[in-house]
Amino acid sequence: MYGEKSTSVSIWGIRTRLQMSSNVRDLAMFNLAIDSKLRACDLTRLQVQDISVGGHVVSWATFMQQKTRRPVQFEITEQTLHSVAAWISARGLKPVDYLFPSRLRASPHLSTRQYARNVHRWVASIGLHDAAYGTHTMRRTKASLIYRRTKNLRAVQLLLAHTKLESTVR
């Protein structure tokens, strides 16, 4: 998902596969991973109340990052908004519920390992070599598309909530 053309094709391909398979949870997770640019540990810890108000998914959300203990704001696009709302409705989730609950009783939310397995499955489903992609690829996808269009490294630094520009460059 690094080159702009291949990134767009990859995103489109995965999204189309998930839509065709009617996999409401994975579609919501995929779309939100792209839009939010959150690390896996933060994406899996999202609660319904973090992205919705009064039963409606919001177009902008703020979330406190686990690693940096700093808030990060992100836009939830229309497509993501609809897929997340459909997932919340299908599962009957309440505001205090985790957005992606675990299927295991021992864990309240999806593990980062399970999320990583999902990413690998999504990538493999469109015929790409899954070892070349991971959860951090999902985090960087939207930022890399924006950088390729604008060449604005500072904007990408802000999007990814990096404190050091060197981290963004890497």
Chimera marker file (.cmm) of the C-alpha trace (Angstrom):
<marker_set name="trace">
<marker id="1" x="0.000" y="0.000" z="0.000" r="1" g="1" b="0" radius="0.5"/>
<marker id="2" x="2.975" y="2.316" z="-0.437" r="1" g="1" b="0" radius="0.5"/>
<marker id="3" x="2.776" y="3.614" z="-4.010" r="1" g="1" b="0" radius="0.5"/>
<marker id="4" x="-0.136" y="5.990" z="-4.567" r="1" g="1" b="0" radius="0.5"/>
<marker id="5" x="-1.569" y="3.991" z="-7.445" r="1" g="1" b="0" radius="0.5"/>
<marker id="6" x="-1.128" y="0.642" z="-5.731" r="1" g="1" b="0" radius="0.5"/>
<marker id="7" x="-2.441" y="2.099" z="-2.467" r="1" g="1" b="0" radius="0.5"/>
<marker id="8" x="-5.640" y="3.308" z="-4.102" r="1" g="1" b="0" radius="0.5"/>
<marker id="9" x="-6.093" y="-0.015" z="-5.875" r="1" g="1" b="0" radius="0.5"/>
<marker id="10" x="-5.388" y="-1.943" z="-2.666" r="1" g="1" b="0" radius="0.5"/>
<marker id="11" x="-7.831" y="0.115" z="-0.632" r="1" g="1" b="0" radius="0.5"/>
<marker id="12" x="-10.493" y="-0.170" z="-3.312" r="1" g="1" b="0" radius="0.5"/>
<marker id="13" x="-9.882" y="-3.903" z="-3.705" r="1" g="1" b="0" radius="0.5"/>
<marker id="14" x="-10.061" y="-4.698" z="-0.001" r="1" g="1" b="0" radius="0.5"/>
<marker id="15" x="-13.087" y="-2.468" z="0.547" r="1" g="1" b="0" radius="0.5"/>
<marker id="16" x="-14.894" y="-4.086" z="-2.396" r="1" g="1" b="0" radius="0.5"/>
<marker id="17" x="-14.118" y="-7.612" z="-1.126" r="1" g="1" b="0" radius="0.5"/>
<marker id="18" x="-15.429" y="-6.752" z="2.333" r="1" g="1" b="0" radius="0.5"/>
<marker id="19" x="-18.573" y="-5.171" z="0.900" r="1" g="1" b="0" radius="0.5"/>
<marker id="20" x="-19.234" y="-8.161" z="-1.375" r="1" g="1" b="0" radius="0.5"/>
<marker id="21" x="-18.785" y="-10.591" z="1.508" r="1" g="1" b="0" radius="0.5"/>
<marker id="22" x="-21.182" y="-8.546" z="3.677" r="1" g="1" b="0" radius="0.5"/>
<marker id="23" x="-18.582" y="-8.586" z="6.444" r="1" g="1" b="0" radius="0.5"/>
<marker id="24" x="-19.979" y="-5.614" z="8.365" r="1" g="1" b="0" radius="0.5"/>
<marker id="25" x="-17.448" y="-5.733" z="11.213" r="1" g="1" b="0" radius="0.5"/>
<marker id="26" x="-14.357" y="-6.041" z="9.039" r="1" g="1" b="0" radius="0.5"/>
<marker id="27" x="-15.575" y="-3.330" z="6.655" r="1" g="1" b="0" radius="0.5"/>
<marker id="28" x="-16.112" y="-0.954" z="9.581" r="1" g="1" b="0" radius="0.5"/>
<marker id="29" x="-12.716" y="-1.877" z="11.044" r="1" g="1" b="0" radius="0.5"/>
<marker id="30" x="-10.915" y="-1.479" z="7.721" r="1" g="1" b="0" radius="0.5"/>
<marker id="31" x="-12.525" y="1.877" z="6.939" r="1" g="1" b="0" radius="0.5"/>
<marker id="32" x="-11.935" y="3.214" z="10.443" r="1" g="1" b="0" radius="0.5"/>
<marker id="33" x="-8.310" y="2.035" z="10.432" r="1" g="1" b="0" radius="0.5"/>
<marker id="34" x="-7.686" y="3.991" z="7.222" r="1" g="1" b="0" radius="0.5"/>
<marker id="35" x="-9.530" y="7.144" z="8.367" r="1" g="1" b="0" radius="0.5"/>
<marker id="36" x="-8.316" y="7.271" z="11.966" r="1" g="1" b="0" radius="0.5"/>
<marker id="37" x="-4.632" y="6.511" z="11.383" r="1" g="1" b="0" radius="0.5"/>
<marker id="38" x="-4.628" y="4.969" z="14.868" r="1" g="1" b="0" radius="0.5"/>
<marker id="39" x="-2.106" y="2.408" z="16.039" r="1" g="1" b="0" radius="0.5"/>
<marker id="40" x="-3.506" y="-1.107" z="16.421" r="1" g="1" b="0" radius="0.5"/>
<marker id="41" x="-3.539" y="-0.827" z="20.221" r="1" g="1" b="0" radius="0.5"/>
<marker id="42" x="-5.694" y="2.307" z="19.994" r="1" g="1" b="0" radius="0.5"/>
<marker id="43" x="-8.010" y="1.116" z="17.215" r="1" g="1" b="0" radius="0.5"/>
<marker id="44" x="-8.876" y="-2.044" z="19.151" r="1" g="1" b="0" radius="0.5"/>
<marker id="45" x="-9.535" y="-0.030" z="22.347" r="1" g="1" b="0" radius="0.5"/>
<marker id="46" x="-12.057" y="2.344" z="20.762" r="1" g="1" b="0" radius="0.5"/>
<marker id="47" x="-15.418" y="2.434" z="22.466" r="1" g="1" b="0" radius="0.5"/>
<marker id="48" x="-18.657" y="3.368" z="20.736" r="1" g="1" b="0" radius="0.5"/>
<marker id="49" x="-18.808" y="6.596" z="22.765" r="1" g="1" b="0" radius="0.5"/>
<marker id="50" x="-15.401" y="7.625" z="21.350" r="1" g="1" b="0" radius="0.5"/>
<marker id="51" x="-16.868" y="8.033" z="17.864" r="1" g="1" b="0" radius="0.5"/>
<marker id="52" x="-20.557" y="8.686" z="18.437" r="1" g="1" b="0" radius="0.5"/>
<marker id="53" x="-22.817" y="11.130" z="20.220" r="1" g="1" b="0" radius="0.5"/>
<marker id="54" x="-26.484" y="10.485" z="20.913" r="1" g="1" b="0" radius="0.5"/>
<marker id="55" x="-26.446" y="7.286" z="18.886" r="1" g="1" b="0" radius="0.5"/>
<marker id="56" x="-24.969" y="8.923" z="15.777" r="1" g="1" b="0" radius="0.5"/>
<marker id="57" x="-21.435" y="8.431" z="14.484" r="1" g="1" b="0" radius="0.5"/>
<marker id="58" x="-19.646" y="11.792" z="14.331" r="1" g="1" b="0" radius="0.5"/>
<marker id="59" x="-17.577" y="13.104" z="11.431" r="1" g="1" b="0" radius="0.5"/>
<marker id="60" x="-14.664" y="14.129" z="13.700" r="1" g="1" b="0" radius="0.5"/>
<marker id="61" x="-13.420" y="12.265" z="16.751" r="1" g="1" b="0" radius="0.5"/>
<marker id="62" x="-10.673" y="12.743" z="19.314" r="1" g="1" b="0" radius="0.5"/>
<marker id="63" x="-8.963" y="9.839" z="21.031" r="1" g="1" b="0" radius="0.5"/>
<marker id="64" x="-6.248" y="9.685" z="23.704" r="1" g="1" b="0" radius="0.5"/>
<marker id="65" x="-3.364" y="7.608" z="22.364" r="1" g="1" b="0" radius="0.5"/>
<marker id="66" x="-2.054" y="4.879" z="24.611" r="1" g="1" b="0" radius="0.5"/>
<marker id="67" x="1.598" y="5.234" z="23.545" r="1" g="1" b="0" radius="0.5"/>
<marker id="68" x="1.978" y="9.011" z="23.747" r="1" g="1" b="0" radius="0.5"/>
<marker id="69" x="-0.852" y="9.891" z="26.150" r="1" g="1" b="0" radius="0.5"/>
<marker id="70" x="-1.713" y="12.697" z="23.748" r="1" g="1" b="0" radius="0.5"/>
<marker id="71" x="-5.056" y="13.273" z="22.067" r="1" g="1" b="0" radius="0.5"/>
<marker id="72" x="-5.316" y="12.769" z="18.334" r="1" g="1" b="0" radius="0.5"/>
<marker id="73" x="-8.169" y="14.063" z="16.214" r="1" g="1" b="0" radius="0.5"/>
<marker id="74" x="-9.331" y="12.351" z="13.041" r="1" g="1" b="0" radius="0.5"/>
<marker id="75" x="-11.994" y="12.723" z="10.405" r="1" g="1" b="0" radius="0.5"/>
<marker id="76" x="-14.499" y="9.958" z="9.814" r="1" g="1" b="0" radius="0.5"/>
<marker id="77" x="-15.452" y="10.056" z="6.141" r="1" g="1" b="0" radius="0.5"/>
<marker id="78" x="-18.997" y="9.464" z="4.942" r="1" g="1" b="0" radius="0.5"/>
<marker id="79" x="-18.228" y="5.931" z="3.745" r="1" g="1" b="0" radius="0.5"/>
<marker id="80" x="-16.665" y="5.020" z="7.085" r="1" g="1" b="0" radius="0.5"/>
<marker id="81" x="-19.453" y="6.687" z="9.002" r="1" g="1" b="0" radius="0.5"/>
<marker id="82" x="-22.032" y="4.479" z="7.255" r="1" g="1" b="0" radius="0.5"/>
<marker id="83" x="-20.048" y="1.267" z="7.690" r="1" g="1" b="0" radius="0.5"/>
<marker id="84" x="-19.379" y="1.932" z="11.389" r="1" g="1" b="0" radius="0.5"/>
<marker id="85" x="-23.020" y="2.886" z="12.021" r="1" g="1" b="0" radius="0.5"/>
<marker id="86" x="-24.127" y="-0.339" z="10.301" r="1" g="1" b="0" radius="0.5"/>
<marker id="87" x="-21.751" y="-2.360" z="12.504" r="1" g="1" b="0" radius="0.5"/>
<marker id="88" x="-22.951" y="-0.674" z="15.721" r="1" g="1" b="0" radius="0.5"/>
<marker id="89" x="-26.561" y="-1.304" z="14.719" r="1" g="1" b="0" radius="0.5"/>
<marker id="90" x="-25.984" y="-4.923" z="13.608" r="1" g="1" b="0" radius="0.5"/>
<marker id="91" x="-24.230" y="-5.776" z="16.853" r="1" g="1" b="0" radius="0.5"/>
<marker id="92" x="-26.544" y="-3.671" z="19.043" r="1" g="1" b="0" radius="0.5"/>
<marker id="93" x="-23.588" y="-1.943" z="20.695" r="1" g="1" b="0" radius="0.5"/>
<marker id="94" x="-24.123" y="0.567" z="23.492" r="1" g="1" b="0" radius="0.5"/>
<marker id="95" x="-22.003" y="3.712" z="24.064" r="1" g="1" b="0" radius="0.5"/>
<marker id="96" x="-19.871" y="2.044" z="26.769" r="1" g="1" b="0" radius="0.5"/>
<marker id="97" x="-19.187" y="-1.060" z="24.645" r="1" g="1" b="0" radius="0.5"/>
<marker id="98" x="-15.932" y="-1.566" z="22.819" r="1" g="1" b="0" radius="0.5"/>
<marker id="99" x="-16.420" y="-0.905" z="19.128" r="1" g="1" b="0" radius="0.5"/>
<marker id="100" x="-14.740" y="-4.199" z="18.245" r="1" g="1" b="0" radius="0.5"/>
<marker id="101" x="-15.513" y="-6.574" z="21.122" r="1" g="1" b="0" radius="0.5"/>
<marker id="102" x="-13.611" y="-9.797" z="21.506" r="1" g="1" b="0" radius="0.5"/>
<marker id="103" x="-15.319" y="-13.075" z="20.833" r="1" g="1" b="0" radius="0.5"/>
<marker id="104" x="-13.460" y="-14.454" z="23.859" r="1" g="1" b="0" radius="0.5"/>
<marker id="105" x="-14.826" y="-13.851" z="27.323" r="1" g="1" b="0" radius="0.5"/>
<marker id="106" x="-11.352" y="-13.298" z="28.756" r="1" g="1" b="0" radius="0.5"/>
<marker id="107" x="-10.811" y="-10.121" z="26.734" r="1" g="1" b="0" radius="0.5"/>
<marker id="108" x="-13.206" y="-7.168" z="26.481" r="1" g="1" b="0" radius="0.5"/>
<marker id="109" x="-12.012" y="-6.038" z="23.046" r="1" g="1" b="0" radius="0.5"/>
<marker id="110" x="-10.382" y="-7.475" z="19.942" r="1" g="1" b="0" radius="0.5"/>
<marker id="111" x="-6.684" y="-8.114" z="20.489" r="1" g="1" b="0" radius="0.5"/>
<marker id="112" x="-4.033" y="-6.397" z="18.410" r="1" g="1" b="0" radius="0.5"/>
<marker id="113" x="-2.918" y="-9.861" z="17.297" r="1" g="1" b="0" radius="0.5"/>
<marker id="114" x="-6.395" y="-10.683" z="15.984" r="1" g="1" b="0" radius="0.5"/>
<marker id="115" x="-6.527" y="-7.310" z="14.237" r="1" g="1" b="0" radius="0.5"/>
<marker id="116" x="-3.156" y="-8.120" z="12.621" r="1" g="1" b="0" radius="0.5"/>
<marker id="117" x="-4.549" y="-11.465" z="11.424" r="1" g="1" b="0" radius="0.5"/>
<marker id="118" x="-7.496" y="-9.609" z="9.887" r="1" g="1" b="0" radius="0.5"/>
<marker id="119" x="-5.175" y="-7.195" z="8.050" r="1" g="1" b="0" radius="0.5"/>
<marker id="120" x="-3.180" y="-10.126" z="6.641" r="1" g="1" b="0" radius="0.5"/>
<marker id="121" x="-6.392" y="-11.853" z="5.551" r="1" g="1" b="0" radius="0.5"/>
<marker id="122" x="-7.683" y="-8.678" z="3.847" r="1" g="1" b="0" radius="0.5"/>
<marker id="123" x="-4.426" y="-8.202" z="1.949" r="1" g="1" b="0" radius="0.5"/>
<marker id="124" x="-4.238" y="-11.855" z="0.893" r="1" g="1" b="0" radius="0.5"/>
<marker id="125" x="-7.883" y="-11.716" z="-0.275" r="1" g="1" b="0" radius="0.5"/>
<marker id="126" x="-6.917" y="-9.352" z="-3.100" r="1" g="1" b="0" radius="0.5"/>
<marker id="127" x="-3.903" y="-11.400" z="-4.134" r="1" g="1" b="0" radius="0.5"/>
<marker id="128" x="-1.138" y="-9.363" z="-2.505" r="1" g="1" b="0" radius="0.5"/>
<marker id="129" x="1.689" y="-10.892" z="-0.494" r="1" g="1" b="0" radius="0.5"/>
<marker id="130" x="0.419" y="-10.410" z="3.062" r="1" g="1" b="0" radius="0.5"/>
<marker id="131" x="3.886" y="-10.483" z="4.669" r="1" g="1" b="0" radius="0.5"/>
<marker id="132" x="4.611" y="-7.072" z="3.119" r="1" g="1" b="0" radius="0.5"/>
<marker id="133" x="1.679" y="-5.432" z="4.932" r="1" g="1" b="0" radius="0.5"/>
<marker id="134" x="0.697" y="-5.044" z="8.555" r="1" g="1" b="0" radius="0.5"/>
<marker id="135" x="-1.308" y="-2.987" z="11.000" r="1" g="1" b="0" radius="0.5"/>
<marker id="136" x="1.122" y="-0.100" z="10.743" r="1" g="1" b="0" radius="0.5"/>
<marker id="137" x="0.552" y="-0.066" z="6.983" r="1" g="1" b="0" radius="0.5"/>
<marker id="138" x="-3.086" y="0.700" z="7.738" r="1" g="1" b="0" radius="0.5"/>
<marker id="139" x="-2.002" y="3.600" z="9.962" r="1" g="1" b="0" radius="0.5"/>
<marker id="140" x="0.262" y="5.086" z="7.276" r="1" g="1" b="0" radius="0.5"/>
<marker id="141" x="-1.988" y="4.606" z="4.242" r="1" g="1" b="0" radius="0.5"/>
<marker id="142" x="-4.025" y="7.812" z="4.356" r="1" g="1" b="0" radius="0.5"/>
<marker id="143" x="-1.015" y="9.850" z="5.480" r="1" g="1" b="0" radius="0.5"/>
<marker id="144" x="1.096" y="8.584" z="2.583" r="1" g="1" b="0" radius="0.5"/>
<marker id="145" x="-1.655" y="9.428" z="0.088" r="1" g="1" b="0" radius="0.5"/>
<marker id="146" x="-1.879" y="12.937" z="1.502" r="1" g="1" b="0" radius="0.5"/>
<marker id="147" x="1.911" y="13.348" z="1.400" r="1" g="1" b="0" radius="0.5"/>
<marker id="148" x="2.085" y="12.233" z="-2.228" r="1" g="1" b="0" radius="0.5"/>
<marker id="149" x="-0.512" y="14.841" z="-3.157" r="1" g="1" b="0" radius="0.5"/>
<marker id="150" x="0.729" y="17.756" z="-1.035" r="1" g="1" b="0" radius="0.5"/>
<marker id="151" x="4.416" y="17.021" z="-0.275" r="1" g="1" b="0" radius="0.5"/>
<marker id="152" x="3.644" y="18.609" z="3.122" r="1" g="1" b="0" radius="0.5"/>
<marker id="153" x="5.621" y="16.632" z="5.690" r="1" g="1" b="0" radius="0.5"/>
<marker id="154" x="4.444" y="18.812" z="8.592" r="1" g="1" b="0" radius="0.5"/>
<marker id="155" x="0.803" y="18.016" z="7.745" r="1" g="1" b="0" radius="0.5"/>
<marker id="156" x="1.602" y="14.295" z="7.798" r="1" g="1" b="0" radius="0.5"/>
<marker id="157" x="3.413" y="14.732" z="11.117" r="1" g="1" b="0" radius="0.5"/>
<marker id="158" x="0.261" y="16.282" z="12.569" r="1" g="1" b="0" radius="0.5"/>
<marker id="159" x="-1.990" y="13.615" z="11.038" r="1" g="1" b="0" radius="0.5"/>
<marker id="160" x="0.064" y="10.825" z="12.606" r="1" g="1" b="0" radius="0.5"/>
<marker id="161" x="0.508" y="12.794" z="15.852" r="1" g="1" b="0" radius="0.5"/>
<marker id="162" x="4.274" y="12.344" z="15.769" r="1" g="1" b="0" radius="0.5"/>
<marker id="163" x="6.158" y="14.565" z="18.194" r="1" g="1" b="0" radius="0.5"/>
<marker id="164" x="9.377" y="14.396" z="16.157" r="1" g="1" b="0" radius="0.5"/>
<marker id="165" x="9.606" y="15.149" z="12.464" r="1" g="1" b="0" radius="0.5"/>
<marker id="166" x="12.301" y="12.465" z="12.185" r="1" g="1" b="0" radius="0.5"/>
<marker id="167" x="9.703" y="9.819" z="13.036" r="1" g="1" b="0" radius="0.5"/>
<marker id="168" x="7.504" y="11.077" z="10.216" r="1" g="1" b="0" radius="0.5"/>
<marker id="169" x="10.381" y="11.062" z="7.743" r="1" g="1" b="0" radius="0.5"/>
<marker id="170" x="11.144" y="7.420" z="8.604" r="1" g="1" b="0" radius="0.5"/>
<link id1="1" id2="2" r="1" g="1" b="0" radius="0.2"/>
<link id1="2" id2="3" r="1" g="1" b="0" radius="0.2"/>
<link id1="3" id2="4" r="1" g="1" b="0" radius="0.2"/>
<link id1="4" id2="5" r="1" g="1" b="0" radius="0.2"/>
<link id1="5" id2="6" r="1" g="1" b="0" radius="0.2"/>
<link id1="6" id2="7" r="1" g="1" b="0" radius="0.2"/>
<link id1="7" id2="8" r="1" g="1" b="0" radius="0.2"/>
<link id1="8" id2="9" r="1" g="1" b="0" radius="0.2"/>
<link id1="9" id2="10" r="1" g="1" b="0" radius="0.2"/>
<link id1="10" id2="11" r="1" g="1" b="0" radius="0.2"/>
<link id1="11" id2="12" r="1" g="1" b="0" radius="0.2"/>
<link id1="12" id2="13" r="1" g="1" b="0" radius="0.2"/>
<link id1="13" id2="14" r="1" g="1" b="0" radius="0.2"/>
<link id1="14" id2="15" r="1" g="1" b="0" radius="0.2"/>
<link id1="15" id2="16" r="1" g="1" b="0" radius="0.2"/>
<link id1="16" id2="17" r="1" g="1" b="0" radius="0.2"/>
<link id1="17" id2="18" r="1" g="1" b="0" radius="0.2"/>
<link id1="18" id2="19" r="1" g="1" b="0" radius="0.2"/>
<link id1="19" id2="20" r="1" g="1" b="0" radius="0.2"/>
<link id1="20" id2="21" r="1" g="1" b="0" radius="0.2"/>
<link id1="21" id2="22" r="1" g="1" b="0" radius="0.2"/>
<link id1="22" id2="23" r="1" g="1" b="0" radius="0.2"/>
<link id1="23" id2="24" r="1" g="1" b="0" radius="0.2"/>
<link id1="24" id2="25" r="1" g="1" b="0" radius="0.2"/>
<link id1="25" id2="26" r="1" g="1" b="0" radius="0.2"/>
<link id1="26" id2="27" r="1" g="1" b="0" radius="0.2"/>
<link id1="27" id2="28" r="1" g="1" b="0" radius="0.2"/>
<link id1="28" id2="29" r="1" g="1" b="0" radius="0.2"/>
<link id1="29" id2="30" r="1" g="1" b="0" radius="0.2"/>
<link id1="30" id2="31" r="1" g="1" b="0" radius="0.2"/>
<link id1="31" id2="32" r="1" g="1" b="0" radius="0.2"/>
<link id1="32" id2="33" r="1" g="1" b="0" radius="0.2"/>
<link id1="33" id2="34" r="1" g="1" b="0" radius="0.2"/>
<link id1="34" id2="35" r="1" g="1" b="0" radius="0.2"/>
<link id1="35" id2="36" r="1" g="1" b="0" radius="0.2"/>
<link id1="36" id2="37" r="1" g="1" b="0" radius="0.2"/>
<link id1="37" id2="38" r="1" g="1" b="0" radius="0.2"/>
<link id1="38" id2="39" r="1" g="1" b="0" radius="0.2"/>
<link id1="39" id2="40" r="1" g="1" b="0" radius="0.2"/>
<link id1="40" id2="41" r="1" g="1" b="0" radius="0.2"/>
<link id1="41" id2="42" r="1" g="1" b="0" radius="0.2"/>
<link id1="42" id2="43" r="1" g="1" b="0" radius="0.2"/>
<link id1="43" id2="44" r="1" g="1" b="0" radius="0.2"/>
<link id1="44" id2="45" r="1" g="1" b="0" radius="0.2"/>
<link id1="45" id2="46" r="1" g="1" b="0" radius="0.2"/>
<link id1="46" id2="47" r="1" g="1" b="0" radius="0.2"/>
<link id1="47" id2="48" r="1" g="1" b="0" radius="0.2"/>
<link id1="48" id2="49" r="1" g="1" b="0" radius="0.2"/>
<link id1="49" id2="50" r="1" g="1" b="0" radius="0.2"/>
<link id1="50" id2="51" r="1" g="1" b="0" radius="0.2"/>
<link id1="51" id2="52" r="1" g="1" b="0" radius="0.2"/>
<link id1="52" id2="53" r="1" g="1" b="0" radius="0.2"/>
<link id1="53" id2="54" r="1" g="1" b="0" radius="0.2"/>
<link id1="54" id2="55" r="1" g="1" b="0" radius="0.2"/>
<link id1="55" id2="56" r="1" g="1" b="0" radius="0.2"/>
<link id1="56" id2="57" r="1" g="1" b="0" radius="0.2"/>
<link id1="57" id2="58" r="1" g="1" b="0" radius="0.2"/>
<link id1="58" id2="59" r="1" g="1" b="0" radius="0.2"/>
<link id1="59" id2="60" r="1" g="1" b="0" radius="0.2"/>
<link id1="60" id2="61" r="1" g="1" b="0" radius="0.2"/>
<link id1="61" id2="62" r="1" g="1" b="0" radius="0.2"/>
<link id1="62" id2="63" r="1" g="1" b="0" radius="0.2"/>
<link id1="63" id2="64" r="1" g="1" b="0" radius="0.2"/>
<link id1="64" id2="65" r="1" g="1" b="0" radius="0.2"/>
<link id1="65" id2="66" r="1" g="1" b="0" radius="0.2"/>
<link id1="66" id2="67" r="1" g="1" b="0" radius="0.2"/>
<link id1="67" id2="68" r="1" g="1" b="0" radius="0.2"/>
<link id1="68" id2="69" r="1" g="1" b="0" radius="0.2"/>
<link id1="69" id2="70" r="1" g="1" b="0" radius="0.2"/>
<link id1="70" id2="71" r="1" g="1" b="0" radius="0.2"/>
<link id1="71" id2="72" r="1" g="1" b="0" radius="0.2"/>
<link id1="72" id2="73" r="1" g="1" b="0" radius="0.2"/>
<link id1="73" id2="74" r="1" g="1" b="0" radius="0.2"/>
<link id1="74" id2="75" r="1" g="1" b="0" radius="0.2"/>
<link id1="75" id2="76" r="1" g="1" b="0" radius="0.2"/>
<link id1="76" id2="77" r="1" g="1" b="0" radius="0.2"/>
<link id1="77" id2="78" r="1" g="1" b="0" radius="0.2"/>
<link id1="78" id2="79" r="1" g="1" b="0" radius="0.2"/>
<link id1="79" id2="80" r="1" g="1" b="0" radius="0.2"/>
<link id1="80" id2="81" r="1" g="1" b="0" radius="0.2"/>
<link id1="81" id2="82" r="1" g="1" b="0" radius="0.2"/>
<link id1="82" id2="83" r="1" g="1" b="0" radius="0.2"/>
<link id1="83" id2="84" r="1" g="1" b="0" radius="0.2"/>
<link id1="84" id2="85" r="1" g="1" b="0" radius="0.2"/>
<link id1="85" id2="86" r="1" g="1" b="0" radius="0.2"/>
<link id1="86" id2="87" r="1" g="1" b="0" radius="0.2"/>
<link id1="87" id2="88" r="1" g="1" b="0" radius="0.2"/>
<link id1="88" id2="89" r="1" g="1" b="0" radius="0.2"/>
<link id1="89" id2="90" r="1" g="1" b="0" radius="0.2"/>
<link id1="90" id2="91" r="1" g="1" b="0" radius="0.2"/>
<link id1="91" id2="92" r="1" g="1" b="0" radius="0.2"/>
<link id1="92" id2="93" r="1" g="1" b="0" radius="0.2"/>
<link id1="93" id2="94" r="1" g="1" b="0" radius="0.2"/>
<link id1="94" id2="95" r="1" g="1" b="0" radius="0.2"/>
<link id1="95" id2="96" r="1" g="1" b="0" radius="0.2"/>
<link id1="96" id2="97" r="1" g="1" b="0" radius="0.2"/>
<link id1="97" id2="98" r="1" g="1" b="0" radius="0.2"/>
<link id1="98" id2="99" r="1" g="1" b="0" radius="0.2"/>
<link id1="99" id2="100" r="1" g="1" b="0" radius="0.2"/>
<link id1="100" id2="101" r="1" g="1" b="0" radius="0.2"/>
<link id1="101" id2="102" r="1" g="1" b="0" radius="0.2"/>
<link id1="102" id2="103" r="1" g="1" b="0" radius="0.2"/>
<link id1="103" id2="104" r="1" g="1" b="0" radius="0.2"/>
<link id1="104" id2="105" r="1" g="1" b="0" radius="0.2"/>
<link id1="105" id2="106" r="1" g="1" b="0" radius="0.2"/>
<link id1="106" id2="107" r="1" g="1" b="0" radius="0.2"/>
<link id1="107" id2="108" r="1" g="1" b="0" radius="0.2"/>
<link id1="108" id2="109" r="1" g="1" b="0" radius="0.2"/>
<link id1="109" id2="110" r="1" g="1" b="0" radius="0.2"/>
<link id1="110" id2="111" r="1" g="1" b="0" radius="0.2"/>
<link id1="111" id2="112" r="1" g="1" b="0" radius="0.2"/>
<link id1="112" id2="113" r="1" g="1" b="0" radius="0.2"/>
<link id1="113" id2="114" r="1" g="1" b="0" radius="0.2"/>
<link id1="114" id2="115" r="1" g="1" b="0" radius="0.2"/>
<link id1="115" id2="116" r="1" g="1" b="0" radius="0.2"/>
<link id1="116" id2="117" r="1" g="1" b="0" radius="0.2"/>
<link id1="117" id2="118" r="1" g="1" b="0" radius="0.2"/>
<link id1="118" id2="119" r="1" g="1" b="0" radius="0.2"/>
<link id1="119" id2="120" r="1" g="1" b="0" radius="0.2"/>
<link id1="120" id2="121" r="1" g="1" b="0" radius="0.2"/>
<link id1="121" id2="122" r="1" g="1" b="0" radius="0.2"/>
<link id1="122" id2="123" r="1" g="1" b="0" radius="0.2"/>
<link id1="123" id2="124" r="1" g="1" b="0" radius="0.2"/>
<link id1="124" id2="125" r="1" g="1" b="0" radius="0.2"/>
<link id1="125" id2="126" r="1" g="1" b="0" radius="0.2"/>
<link id1="126" id2="127" r="1" g="1" b="0" radius="0.2"/>
<link id1="127" id2="128" r="1" g="1" b="0" radius="0.2"/>
<link id1="128" id2="129" r="1" g="1" b="0" radius="0.2"/>
<link id1="129" id2="130" r="1" g="1" b="0" radius="0.2"/>
<link id1="130" id2="131" r="1" g="1" b="0" radius="0.2"/>
<link id1="131" id2="132" r="1" g="1" b="0" radius="0.2"/>
<link id1="132" id2="133" r="1" g="1" b="0" radius="0.2"/>
<link id1="133" id2="134" r="1" g="1" b="0" radius="0.2"/>
<link id1="134" id2="135" r="1" g="1" b="0" radius="0.2"/>
<link id1="135" id2="136" r="1" g="1" b="0" radius="0.2"/>
<link id1="136" id2="137" r="1" g="1" b="0" radius="0.2"/>
<link id1="137" id2="138" r="1" g="1" b="0" radius="0.2"/>
<link id1="138" id2="139" r="1" g="1" b="0" radius="0.2"/>
<link id1="139" id2="140" r="1" g="1" b="0" radius="0.2"/>
<link id1="140" id2="141" r="1" g="1" b="0" radius="0.2"/>
<link id1="141" id2="142" r="1" g="1" b="0" radius="0.2"/>
<link id1="142" id2="143" r="1" g="1" b="0" radius="0.2"/>
<link id1="143" id2="144" r="1" g="1" b="0" radius="0.2"/>
<link id1="144" id2="145" r="1" g="1" b="0" radius="0.2"/>
<link id1="145" id2="146" r="1" g="1" b="0" radius="0.2"/>
<link id1="146" id2="147" r="1" g="1" b="0" radius="0.2"/>
<link id1="147" id2="148" r="1" g="1" b="0" radius="0.2"/>
<link id1="148" id2="149" r="1" g="1" b="0" radius="0.2"/>
<link id1="149" id2="150" r="1" g="1" b="0" radius="0.2"/>
<link id1="150" id2="151" r="1" g="1" b="0" radius="0.2"/>
<link id1="151" id2="152" r="1" g="1" b="0" radius="0.2"/>
<link id1="152" id2="153" r="1" g="1" b="0" radius="0.2"/>
<link id1="153" id2="154" r="1" g="1" b="0" radius="0.2"/>
<link id1="154" id2="155" r="1" g="1" b="0" radius="0.2"/>
<link id1="155" id2="156" r="1" g="1" b="0" radius="0.2"/>
<link id1="156" id2="157" r="1" g="1" b="0" radius="0.2"/>
<link id1="157" id2="158" r="1" g="1" b="0" radius="0.2"/>
<link id1="158" id2="159" r="1" g="1" b="0" radius="0.2"/>
<link id1="159" id2="160" r="1" g="1" b="0" radius="0.2"/>
<link id1="160" id2="161" r="1" g="1" b="0" radius="0.2"/>
<link id1="161" id2="162" r="1" g="1" b="0" radius="0.2"/>
<link id1="162" id2="163" r="1" g="1" b="0" radius="0.2"/>
<link id1="163" id2="164" r="1" g="1" b="0" radius="0.2"/>
<link id1="164" id2="165" r="1" g="1" b="0" radius="0.2"/>
<link id1="165" id2="166" r="1" g="1" b="0" radius="0.2"/>
<link id1="166" id2="167" r="1" g="1" b="0" radius="0.2"/>
<link id1="167" id2="168" r="1" g="1" b="0" radius="0.2"/>
<link id1="168" id2="169" r="1" g="1" b="0" radius="0.2"/>
<link id1="169" id2="170" r="1" g="1" b="0" radius="0.2"/>
</marker_set>
